[in-house]
């Protein structure tokens, strides 16, 4: 996989885990988190999705 493909995969994995760990999926909250991430990425800030996904998995459900 290319670097772009790896980054896209990790971003999608983060979004999946965001939805999964919320238990009772609140679409509005998930939408807010994803929009904030899009803004962060759009502003040129690098994001370590692997680290963020690990944090989501470690958070209590």
Secondary structure, 3 states (H helix, E strand, C coil): CCHHHHHHHHHHHHHHHHHHHCCCCCHHHHHHHHHHHHHHHHCCCCCCHHHHHHHHHHCCC
